[in-house]
Amino acid sequence: MAADYGGPRREFFRLLMIELQENIGIFEGKPGELLFSYDQKALGDNKFYTAGKLIAWSIIHNGPGIKCLNKELYLTMCGQKPSLATFDVENLMESDVAEKLTKVVRCSTAEELGEIKSTLGDWICDCGVSTIVTASVGDLPTFFGQLVTHYIYHRVASMIQQFIAGINSCGRLWEVVCQNATISSPCLQTHDKNWK
């Protein structure tokens, strides 16, 4: 190791991770709470794979990692079932989706549920939650979690798989991350928005 103890290398990877977050076009959302963009062109251009590979290089060379993924997304990617009860719907870029999810999470009466079924029922079914037809008010927290999971994970599953393939291209690193999700989390997700 050089006398500078890898300072220029760490700085290079720090700047690279900022560039990936802000300019490559595969992430969206609030800083420190990023989700994957639904972008077919970026998928076709292998941008998710490239980003995953660059992040893996950063991690294995003692760089900072990306430190920006949404906590619930990260845990879902690691095969865990995070609580989505407090998921911030304002982090979703589609304001109409955030509005619909807000209606679901705030529903507390049979009358409001009836309105949701009539106005949002088809949309909820299209998101893979077909039991909305027979739902009761007590089912809505579960449905909210399923709808959030659809938007942050299932809808962008192709993008996530390409990203994971990029990370795994460096010594099957994603498998190590999943086996050690808690220990690995500071490399990929954080709530510290001032890490730059």
C-alpha positions as CSV (number, residue, x, y, z in Angstrom):
1,M,0.0,0.0,0.0
2,A,1.3,3.5,-0.8
3,A,2.2,6.0,1.9
4,D,-1.2,7.7,1.3
5,Y,-3.0,4.6,2.5
6,G,-5.2,4.4,-0.5
7,G,-6.6,7.9,-0.2
8,P,-6.7,8.7,-3.9
9,R,-8.4,5.3,-4.6
10,R,-11.0,5.9,-2.0
11,E,-11.6,9.4,-3.3
12,F,-12.0,8.0,-6.8
13,F,-14.6,5.5,-5.7
14,R,-16.4,8.1,-3.6
15,L,-16.8,10.4,-6.7
16,L,-17.7,7.4,-8.8
17,M,-20.5,6.4,-6.4
18,I,-21.9,10.0,-6.5
19,E,-21.8,9.9,-10.3
20,L,-23.7,6.6,-10.3
21,Q,-26.4,8.0,-7.9
22,E,-26.9,11.3,-9.7
23,N,-26.2,10.9,-13.4
24,I,-26.3,7.4,-14.8
25,G,-30.2,7.4,-14.7
26,I,-30.9,4.1,-13.0
27,F,-32.0,5.5,-9.7
28,E,-34.9,7.8,-8.6
29,G,-36.2,9.1,-5.4
30,K,-34.9,11.1,-2.4
31,P,-31.2,11.1,-1.7
32,G,-30.3,8.3,0.6
33,E,-33.6,6.5,-0.2
34,L,-33.1,5.7,-3.9
35,L,-35.2,3.2,-5.8
36,F,-34.5,1.7,-9.2
37,S,-35.9,3.6,-12.2
38,Y,-38.2,1.7,-14.5
39,D,-36.2,2.4,-17.6
40,Q,-36.2,-0.1,-20.5
41,K,-33.5,1.8,-22.5
42,A,-31.1,1.7,-19.5
43,L,-31.9,-2.0,-19.2
44,G,-31.2,-2.6,-22.8
45,D,-27.9,-0.6,-22.5
46,N,-26.9,-2.8,-19.5
47,K,-26.6,0.3,-17.3
48,F,-27.9,-1.6,-14.3
49,Y,-25.2,-4.3,-14.8
50,T,-22.5,-1.7,-15.2
51,A,-23.6,0.1,-12.0
52,G,-23.6,-3.1,-10.1
53,K,-20.2,-4.0,-11.3
54,L,-18.8,-0.6,-10.4
55,I,-20.3,-0.7,-6.9
56,A,-18.8,-4.2,-6.4
57,W,-15.4,-2.8,-7.4
58,S,-15.8,0.0,-4.9
59,I,-16.7,-2.4,-2.1
60,I,-13.9,-4.9,-2.8
61,H,-11.3,-2.1,-3.0
62,N,-12.3,-0.6,0.3
63,G,-14.3,2.2,-1.2
64,P,-17.5,3.6,0.2
65,G,-20.1,1.6,-1.8
66,I,-23.2,3.3,-3.0
67,K,-24.8,4.0,0.4
68,C,-28.1,5.2,-1.1
69,L,-30.6,2.4,-1.5
70,N,-33.9,2.6,0.2
71,K,-33.9,0.4,3.3
72,E,-37.0,-1.5,2.5
73,L,-35.8,-2.1,-1.1
74,Y,-32.4,-3.3,0.1
75,L,-34.0,-5.8,2.6
76,T,-36.4,-7.1,-0.1
77,M,-33.5,-7.6,-2.5
78,C,-31.7,-9.6,0.2
79,G,-34.8,-11.9,0.5
80,Q,-36.1,-10.4,3.7
81,K,-39.6,-9.2,4.5
82,P,-39.2,-5.6,5.8
83,S,-42.1,-3.8,7.6
84,L,-43.6,-1.4,5.0
85,A,-46.0,0.2,7.4
86,T,-44.0,3.4,7.5
87,F,-42.8,3.4,3.9
88,D,-42.7,7.1,2.7
89,V,-44.9,7.1,-0.4
90,E,-43.5,10.5,-1.3
91,N,-40.3,8.7,-2.3
92,L,-42.1,7.3,-5.4
93,M,-41.6,9.5,-8.4
94,E,-45.1,8.9,-9.8
95,S,-47.2,11.4,-7.8
96,D,-50.5,9.6,-8.9
97,V,-49.2,6.3,-7.4
98,A,-48.2,8.1,-4.2
99,E,-51.7,9.6,-4.0
100,K,-53.4,6.2,-4.5
101,L,-51.2,4.5,-1.9
102,T,-52.0,7.4,0.5
103,K,-55.7,6.7,0.0
104,V,-55.2,3.0,0.8
105,V,-53.1,3.6,3.9
106,R,-55.5,6.2,5.3
107,C,-58.6,4.2,4.7
108,S,-60.3,3.4,8.0
109,T,-64.1,3.0,7.4
110,A,-66.2,0.7,5.3
111,E,-67.4,3.6,3.3
112,E,-63.9,4.7,2.4
113,L,-63.1,1.0,1.5
114,G,-66.1,0.9,-0.8
115,E,-64.8,4.0,-2.6
116,I,-61.4,2.5,-2.9
117,K,-62.8,-0.6,-4.4
118,S,-64.8,1.3,-6.9
119,T,-62.2,3.9,-7.9
120,L,-58.9,2.0,-7.4
121,G,-60.0,-1.6,-7.5
122,D,-58.8,-2.3,-11.1
123,W,-55.5,-0.6,-10.4
124,I,-55.0,-2.6,-7.2
125,C,-55.8,-5.8,-9.1
126,D,-53.3,-4.8,-11.9
127,C,-50.6,-4.6,-9.2
128,G,-51.2,-8.2,-8.3
129,V,-53.6,-7.7,-5.3
130,S,-56.7,-9.4,-6.7
131,T,-58.3,-10.0,-3.2
132,I,-59.2,-6.3,-3.0
133,V,-62.7,-7.4,-4.2
134,T,-63.4,-9.3,-0.9
135,A,-61.2,-7.2,1.4
136,S,-62.2,-5.7,4.7
137,V,-60.7,-2.5,6.3
138,G,-58.4,-4.8,8.4
139,D,-56.8,-6.1,5.2
140,L,-55.6,-2.7,4.0
141,P,-52.3,-2.6,5.8
142,T,-51.3,-5.9,4.2
143,F,-52.5,-4.6,0.8
144,F,-50.5,-1.4,1.3
145,G,-47.3,-3.5,1.8
146,Q,-48.1,-5.6,-1.3
147,L,-48.6,-2.5,-3.4
148,V,-45.4,-0.9,-2.2
149,T,-43.5,-4.2,-2.9
150,H,-45.0,-4.2,-6.4
151,Y,-43.7,-0.7,-7.1
152,I,-40.3,-0.8,-5.5
153,Y,-39.4,-4.4,-6.4
154,H,-41.6,-6.5,-8.7
155,R,-42.2,-3.8,-11.3
156,V,-38.5,-3.3,-11.7
157,A,-37.4,-6.9,-11.1
158,S,-35.6,-7.0,-14.5
159,M,-33.6,-4.0,-13.6
160,I,-32.8,-5.4,-10.1
161,Q,-31.7,-8.7,-11.6
162,Q,-29.3,-7.0,-14.0
163,F,-27.9,-4.9,-11.2
164,I,-27.4,-8.0,-9.0
165,A,-25.7,-9.8,-11.9
166,G,-23.3,-6.9,-12.1
167,I,-22.4,-7.1,-8.4
168,N,-22.2,-10.9,-8.7
169,S,-19.7,-10.6,-11.6
170,C,-17.1,-9.8,-8.9
171,G,-16.7,-13.0,-7.0
172,R,-20.4,-13.6,-6.4
173,L,-20.4,-10.6,-4.1
174,W,-24.2,-10.3,-4.0
175,E,-24.4,-13.8,-2.5
176,V,-22.1,-12.6,0.3
177,V,-24.2,-9.5,0.8
178,C,-27.4,-11.5,1.2
179,Q,-25.8,-13.9,3.6
180,N,-24.6,-10.9,5.7
181,A,-27.4,-8.4,5.0
182,T,-27.1,-6.5,8.3
183,I,-23.3,-6.2,8.2
184,S,-23.3,-5.3,4.5
185,S,-26.0,-2.7,4.6
186,P,-23.7,0.3,5.2
187,C,-22.2,-0.3,1.8
188,L,-25.5,-0.1,0.0
189,Q,-28.1,1.7,2.0
190,T,-28.0,4.4,4.6
191,H,-30.1,7.1,6.1
192,D,-27.1,9.5,6.4
193,K,-27.7,11.9,3.5
194,N,-24.4,13.8,4.2
195,W,-22.0,10.9,3.4
196,K,-20.7,12.6,0.2
